[in-house]
């Protein structure tokens, strides 16, 4: 899979400015090592939306036209964490670029996963929403993992501080609506944090 260099640049703080040549070369090297030795894993489950809306006003608004959600988790696995630790010892610049490559890869995997979901005629998906967005606290990560049975089925767990292990993993949900306007395709368009350094271009 070939990642979008602009997405990697965005995670590195370059915004829409292309990466310098030496940084782009590091990104290409990281991408080659990561994609050559890692097999991402996926897990999803469709369920009633009301399980989540009581926990967050922002999420309730996001799902206001949805009766169901599709909850999912994606992980690059422990091999990605191992590579990043190895790079941090040998080459801090490469480790920083590798973090951005992993983030861009997870974003692409999530987009591909959602795009490949099977829907009935007249069903539309909202943009994704993850624990930590808006007022949906990171504490809800445990509920997400439990509902997916992710520790057993995916090897995905939480530290006492609430961080995902393996680190290069994500969880999210998309709402299932009967309104085509819900499917705007860009989560940043709905986010209230307009000053986010990782905000995608509108």
Secondary structure, DSSP 8 states (H G I E B T S, - for coil): ----HHHHHHHTT-TTS---HHHHHHHHHHHHHHHHH---EEEEEEEETHHHHTT-HHHHHHTTTEEEEEEEEEE--HHHHHHHHHHHHH-HHHHHHHHHHHHHHHHHHHHHHHHT----TT-EE---B-TTSTTS-GGGHHHHHHHHTHHHHH--EE-TTS-EESSSEEEEEEEEES-GGG--S-GGGT-S-TT-TT----
